[in-house]
């Protein structure tokens, strides 16, 4: 039985509608230009969305994985930056193209709802007083949203530095390093070759 267009995911809809568009490959650590009235879709890889303050500090606004959108029309934050966390393939689309297609609009709405839930979860984490609780909750969130099942838990295929984790959680790199060590000592967190993290299954 052939799936109807309404039942296809955002990626399948975009591939069927914009099959002639070229993907934009970007290496890890690349800033992504945010164009007026354009939306990016992550096809492969991972991107972080950040803002910065006059003090020079940086705050994480969210993470964007495969089949998730981001871009200037989807945020009111200034400044607003997007940087790839891994090698990525991206698709750039005009906002009006998405609005003109009801199926694409519906799929985009569902993808944005997932992003909204993640933003709420990040805000809830920032309300926790203990940094170790924030760190544990953040890693659980990453494992839930982007982790891959593996023996004993979920593998987080992101190479986040301790400084990036600290900026995300409103603390210092030294504090994150200390609590990461504690989580490893507890056996709750494992480190694999390539700096990939494994959150034990008992976390969720």
N, C-alpha and C positions, 0 to 999 in steps of 0.2 A: 504494500500500500504506500503510495507516494504521499508524503506529508504536505499539507496545505501550506500556503505562504504564511498564513497567520501563525502556524505552529513552529516556524523556523526561528532560530535564535538570531540575535543581532548580527553576528558575524556572517551567517548564511545569507541573511537578507542583503547585507552590504555586498557580499561577493556576487550575488545574483544581479544586483542593481548596478554595481560599479566594477564589473569584472575587468574592464579595460584600464582601470586606474592602476598606476604603479605604486607599489609599497615603498615607503621611505625607510631604508635601513639606517640605524644609528647605533654606534658603539656605546658601551656603558660610560656614564658620566657626561653625556652630551646634553647641553641645554636645548630645549625644543622651542622653536619660535612660536609664540602664541599670536595668531593672526585674527584680526577683527572679523567677526561673523563667520568664523571657521571653527570646526570641531575636529579634534584628533580622536582616532580610535586605536587602541593598542591591539594589534593582531598577535604579536608574540613579544614576550619580555615583560618588563615591569618599569614603571615610572613613578617618581615621587613628586608631589605637589607641595611647594613650600612658599612661605612668605618671609620677609626679613624686616628687621626693625632698625631704627636709627642707631641703636647701640651696636649693630653688626650681628646680633644674634639672629638665628634662623629658627623658624617653627614649622613643623610638619602639618600640612593641611589634610593630607590623605595619600593613599597609595592607589595606583591604577594598574590593573592587570589585564590579561587577555579578555577581549570582548567588552571592555569598559571604556567609556568616553571621557574626555576632558577638553577644556579649551576656554577661551575668553568669554563666550556667551554663557558658560555654565558657572561663572564665579563673579562675585562682586568685590573680592579682596584685592587690594592694591598695596604693595606689588605682589604679583602672582607669577610664580615661576614653575616650570616643569623640567625635570632632569631625569634622564634614563638611569635606572639602577643596574640594568643588565643590557646585553645586546638585544636590540628591539627592532621590530618591523611595525611601522605605523601607517595609518591611512588618514589623509586629510580631506575633509568634506566641508562644503559650504552649508551653513546652518539652514538656509532656505531650502536646500535640496532635501534635507531630512524632514522639514516641516511640511513639504508638499506631498510626501508619501505617507499615508495613514499607517501602513504596516511598519515602516521604519520609525515613525513617531512613537508608535506603541512600544516597539522593541527598545527604543532609546529611553523611553520613560521607565521601563523595567530596569534597565541598566543604571539609570540615574538613581532609582530607588535603592538599589544595592549600595551605591556610593553614599547615599544619605544615611543609611543604617550604619555604615562604617564610620562616618563622621560623628554620629551620635555616640557610638561606642568609644571613639577616641576622646570625646568630651567627657564622658562618664569616667574614663580612666584618669583624666587629669584632675578629677575631683577627689581621687584617693589620696590620703595624707601620706601614706608610706610609699617610698620610692620602690621598694622591692615588690609591693603589690601592683604598682603601675607597670613595672617591667614584666612581671609574670603575666599580667593581663594583656599587655601589648603583644607579647610573644604568642599567647593563646589566640589572640585575634588574627595574627599573621598566619598561624597554623590552620585556623579554621577557614579563613578566606582564600589562602593561596598555597597551603601546604599540600604535599603529596604523601599519601599513605606509604609507610615503610615499616619495617620490623620494629615493633615496640612503640610506634607513635606516628608523628607527621614530620616530614622533612620540609623545612623552609628554604626554598631555593633562592634566597636573596642574600647578597653579601653586604649587609648593613654594618658599618663601622660602629664602634662604641660611641664615637662622637655623634653620629647620626641618630643612634638610639637615645643618647642623652638629650639632644636637641628636640627630639620627638616627645620626650617625657618631662621636659622642664627641669633637668638636673645636670650634673656634671659628668664628664667622661670617667673620672676616677670613681665616682659612685657607681656608675653602670658596670665598670670593670669588676668592682668588688662584689656586687650582687650577682653578676653573671657567674663568677667563681663559686659563690654560694649555691646557686641553682645547679651547677655541674656537680658540686660535692654532694648534693642531695640526691643526685641521679635523675632529677627531673629534666635536665637539659643535657644533651650530648653534642659534641662537636665532631663533625665529619671532615675528612680531607677536603680542601677547597673552601674552608670556613663556612660550610653549610651547617645549620643548626637542626637538631631533631628534638622536638618537644614530645615528651613521653605521653602515651595515650591516656594515662590517668588524669592528665590536665583537663580533659573534657569528657 
